[in-house]
Amino acid sequence: MTKTWKLGALALAFAAGSAFAQTYPARPVTWIVPFAAGGPTDAMARHIADRVAREIGGPIIIENAPGAGGTVGTAKAARATPDGYTMLVGHMGYMGAAPALYKKLGYDPVKDFAPVFRFPDTPLVLMVRKEHPAKDIKALVEYGKANADKMFISNAGIGSSSHLIAALFAASAGIKVSQVPYKGAGPALIDVIGGQVDAMFDQTNTALPQIRDAKVRPLAVTSKVRLPQLKDVPTLAETVLPGFEASTWYGIYAPKGTPQPVLDKVQAAYLKVMTDKAFTDKMAEQAIQMLPPEQYTGAALAKHTEAEVARWKAVAAKTGISMD
């Protein structure tokens, strides 16, 4: 094969991809959310999908495919035809932590996907049931140390951010807790409100309404600095765990091999959404943290994914958490 032939083939492939991008989407696009409907991941995905759909000129359908900490839906997305009509709503659990926590995984977050763009990050709030004896975060840690394995923390399911951050918190604080997995953040939070479990780490976009209604008591946030919406709630870093910082991150991924012009078109549509003040104000209301503009791109998400896979391998070695 001559060099001239290779260049010609590449030029034809690029031209075909560009022509395809001009007519894309010709039918509805599916975003796979590997968690149940109604949770924070689903809510965030739907909000952003609506905005991006307007920009690309075609509908985006959310398909909920829960199971095995999000890995079932993710494997399905990895096997999808790489034509731009199936994409994955990625999450720190199944795209960052899963390789370290599962012995067998039906996909590789780095090798099997093409990152398209990253969402803003969502901090979490550590909340306790209203009648819990611990009135602040220091008292909760003391309670955990005095009641090894008897402090019950609910989570949205194995592999969810509420599961992972709770494990990291317990290991960092030197306490043993009993995690109780649920099929979504909604039922997990309901049992905190009802007093069936002691506490939960929940994302701000779903936690804030419950806090405002005084159904739960917030003790700490996982962000680097205090949140404007919860000015009186300290960070874990300033109280019991210096340097602690964690947020849920998300991103849109396409199956590897999806035409680059299509990825570019979807990314450009999203970046336009991120300049919409109405959208960013809505994010701010929910204490969702905006990132520097350069961090929203597919290239930045690719680097972030690789870094998170490495990070969670170190966390798993430290904490001993596993999903098998």
C-alpha positions in Angstrom: 0.0 0.0 0.0 1.6 3.3 -1.1 1.7 6.4 1.0 -0.4 8.2 -1.6 -3.1 5.5 -1.4 -3.1 5.7 2.3 -3.5 9.5 2.3 -6.3 9.2 -0.3 -8.1 6.6 1.8 -7.9 8.9 4.9 -9.2 11.8 2.9 -12.2 9.8 1.6 -12.9 8.6 5.1 -12.8 12.1 6.5 -15.0 13.4 3.8 -17.6 10.6 4.4 -17.5 11.3 8.1 -18.0 15.0 7.5 -20.9 14.4 5.2 -22.4 12.1 7.8 -22.0 14.7 10.5 -23.9 17.3 8.4 -27.0 15.1 8.3 -26.6 13.8 11.9 -28.9 13.1 13.6 -31.3 11.6 11.1 -33.1 9.7 13.8 -33.3 9.8 17.7 -30.1 9.4 19.6 -30.0 7.2 22.7 -28.1 8.0 25.8 -27.8 5.0 28.1 -28.0 5.8 31.8 -26.9 2.6 33.7 -28.9 3.6 36.8 -32.6 3.6 37.5 -34.8 6.5 36.6 -35.4 9.2 39.1 -31.9 9.3 40.7 -29.3 12.1 40.4 -27.5 10.6 37.5 -30.8 10.2 35.6 -31.9 13.7 36.5 -28.6 15.3 35.4 -28.6 13.3 32.1 -32.1 14.4 31.2 -31.5 18.0 31.9 -28.4 18.1 29.7 -29.9 15.9 27.0 -32.8 18.3 26.5 -30.4 21.2 26.0 -28.0 19.3 23.7 -30.9 17.9 21.6 -32.1 21.4 20.8 -28.6 22.3 19.5 -28.0 19.2 17.4 -31.5 19.4 16.0 -32.8 16.0 16.9 -34.3 14.2 20.0 -32.2 12.4 22.6 -33.8 9.5 24.3 -32.7 8.4 27.8 -32.6 4.6 28.2 -32.2 3.4 31.8 -30.2 0.1 31.9 -29.4 -0.5 35.6 -27.6 -3.5 37.0 -24.3 -4.4 38.7 -23.3 -0.9 39.7 -23.8 0.5 36.3 -21.6 -2.0 34.5 -24.4 -3.8 32.7 -25.6 -0.7 30.8 -22.0 0.4 30.2 -21.1 -2.9 28.6 -24.1 -2.6 26.4 -23.0 0.9 25.3 -19.5 -0.4 24.6 -20.9 -3.1 22.2 -23.2 -0.6 20.4 -22.7 0.2 16.8 -20.3 3.2 16.7 -22.5 5.4 14.5 -23.3 8.2 17.0 -26.8 7.0 17.8 -25.9 5.3 21.0 -23.9 7.1 23.7 -23.2 6.5 27.4 -23.8 8.8 30.4 -20.5 7.9 32.2 -20.1 8.1 35.9 -17.2 7.9 38.4 -18.3 4.4 39.5 -18.4 2.4 36.3 -16.0 4.5 34.3 -13.4 5.3 37.1 -13.7 2.8 40.0 -15.0 -0.4 38.3 -11.7 -1.6 36.9 -10.2 -1.7 40.4 -13.3 -3.2 42.1 -14.5 -5.9 39.7 -12.4 -9.0 38.9 -14.2 -9.4 35.6 -15.5 -6.4 33.7 -17.1 -6.6 30.2 -15.4 -3.4 29.0 -12.4 -1.1 29.3 -13.4 2.5 30.2 -10.3 3.8 28.4 -9.9 1.5 25.4 -13.6 0.8 24.5 -14.9 4.4 24.5 -14.4 7.8 22.8 -15.0 10.6 25.4 -17.2 13.3 24.0 -17.6 15.9 26.9 -17.7 16.2 30.7 -20.5 17.4 32.8 -20.0 19.8 35.8 -19.1 18.1 39.0 -21.7 17.4 41.8 -20.5 17.5 45.5 -22.2 15.2 48.1 -23.7 16.0 51.5 -23.3 13.6 54.4 -26.8 13.6 56.1 -28.2 11.8 59.1 -31.7 10.9 60.2 -33.3 13.7 62.2 -33.2 11.8 65.5 -29.6 10.7 65.3 -27.6 11.4 68.5 -24.6 12.9 66.5 -25.2 16.6 66.2 -22.1 17.4 64.2 -19.5 15.5 62.0 -17.0 15.0 64.8 -19.7 13.4 67.0 -20.7 11.1 64.1 -17.1 9.9 63.7 -16.9 9.3 67.4 -20.2 7.4 67.2 -18.8 5.3 64.4 -15.7 4.4 66.4 -17.8 3.4 69.4 -20.3 1.4 67.3 -18.1 -0.6 64.9 -20.3 -2.0 62.1 -23.4 -0.7 63.8 -23.6 2.6 62.0 -25.7 1.9 58.9 -25.1 4.1 55.8 -27.5 3.7 52.8 -26.3 4.1 49.2 -27.9 4.2 45.8 -26.4 0.8 44.9 -23.1 -0.9 44.6 -20.8 1.2 42.5 -22.8 4.5 43.0 -21.0 7.6 44.2 -22.8 7.3 47.5 -21.3 3.9 48.0 -17.8 4.8 46.9 -17.6 8.0 48.8 -18.9 6.4 52.0 -16.3 3.7 51.7 -13.6 6.3 51.2 -14.9 8.4 54.2 -15.0 5.4 56.5 -11.5 4.3 55.6 -10.1 7.8 55.9 -11.8 8.3 59.3 -10.8 5.0 60.6 -14.3 3.7 61.3 -16.2 0.6 60.2 -19.7 1.1 58.9 -22.3 -1.2 57.4 -23.3 0.0 54.0 -26.9 -0.8 52.8 -27.3 -0.8 49.0 -30.6 0.2 47.5 -31.9 0.3 43.9 -31.4 4.0 43.5 -30.8 7.2 45.5 -34.5 7.8 46.1 -35.3 4.7 48.2 -31.9 5.0 50.0 -32.8 8.5 51.0 -36.3 7.6 52.0 -35.0 5.2 54.6 -32.7 7.9 56.1 -35.8 10.2 56.3 -37.8 7.3 57.9 -35.0 6.5 60.4 -34.3 3.0 59.2 -30.7 3.8 58.6 -28.3 6.3 60.2 -26.8 8.3 57.3 -26.2 8.7 53.6 -23.9 10.6 51.2 -26.2 12.1 48.6 -25.6 14.4 45.7 -26.6 18.0 46.2 -29.1 18.1 43.3 -31.3 15.6 45.1 -30.2 16.3 48.7 -30.9 20.0 48.9 -34.8 19.8 48.7 -34.8 17.3 51.6 -32.5 19.5 53.7 -34.6 22.6 53.0 -37.7 20.7 54.2 -35.8 19.6 57.4 -36.4 15.9 56.7 -32.7 15.2 57.3 -29.8 16.9 59.0 -26.7 17.8 57.0 -23.4 17.3 58.9 -20.7 17.9 56.2 -20.1 18.4 52.5 -17.4 16.7 50.4 -16.4 19.8 48.4 -13.2 21.6 48.9 -14.9 24.7 50.2 -18.3 25.3 51.8 -21.3 25.5 49.5 -23.2 28.8 49.2 -26.5 26.9 49.6 -25.3 25.3 52.8 -23.1 28.0 54.4 -23.5 26.6 57.9 -22.5 23.1 56.9 -18.7 22.5 57.2 -16.6 20.5 54.8 -15.1 17.2 55.8 -11.7 18.8 55.1 -12.0 21.6 57.6 -13.3 19.3 60.4 -12.3 15.7 60.6 -10.4 14.8 57.3 -7.9 17.4 56.2 -7.4 17.4 52.5 -10.5 15.3 51.8 -12.3 16.3 48.6 -14.7 14.3 46.4 -17.4 15.0 43.9 -19.4 12.9 41.5 -18.2 13.4 37.9 -20.0 12.5 34.7 -19.3 12.6 31.0 -20.7 11.5 27.7 -18.9 8.6 25.9 -19.4 7.1 22.5 -18.4 3.6 21.5 -14.8 3.6 20.1 -14.9 4.1 16.4 -17.7 6.6 16.3 -16.9 9.1 13.5 -14.9 12.0 14.9 -16.9 14.7 13.0 -20.0 13.4 14.9 -18.2 13.6 18.2 -17.1 17.1 17.3 -20.6 18.2 16.5 -22.1 16.8 19.7 -19.2 18.4 21.7 -19.7 21.8 20.0 -23.4 21.6 20.8 -22.7 20.9 24.5 -20.1 23.7 24.7 -22.7 26.1 23.4 -25.1 24.9 26.1 -22.4 25.7 28.7 -22.4 29.4 27.7 -26.2 29.6 28.4 -26.7 31.6 31.6 -30.1 30.1 32.3 -28.4 26.7 32.3 -25.5 27.6 34.4 -27.8 29.4 36.9 -29.8 26.2 37.2 -26.7 24.2 37.9 -25.6 26.8 40.6 -29.0 26.5 42.3 -28.3 22.8 42.8 -24.8 23.5 44.1 -23.4 21.7 41.0 -19.8 23.0 40.5 -18.9 24.5 37.2 -15.5 23.7 35.8 -13.0 25.8 33.8 -14.2 25.7 30.1 -11.3 23.7 28.9 -12.3 20.8 31.3 -15.5 20.1 29.4 -14.0 18.8 26.2 -13.6 15.2 25.1 -9.8 15.5 25.3 -10.0 16.6 28.9 -12.5 13.9 29.8 -10.1 11.3 28.3 -7.3 12.4 30.6 -9.6 12.6 33.5 -10.9 9.1 32.9 -7.4 7.6 32.8 -6.5 9.5 36.0 -9.6 8.3 37.8 -9.0 4.7 36.9 -5.5 5.0 38.4 -6.8 6.9 41.5 -9.5 4.3 42.3 -7.0 1.4 42.0 -5.0 3.2 44.8 -8.2 3.7 46.8 -9.2 0.1 46.4 -5.8 -1.0 47.7 -6.2 1.3 50.7 -9.7 0.6 51.6 -10.2 -3.0 50.5 -13.5 -2.3 48.9 -14.6 -4.7 46.3 -17.8 -5.4 44.3 -17.1 -9.1 43.7 
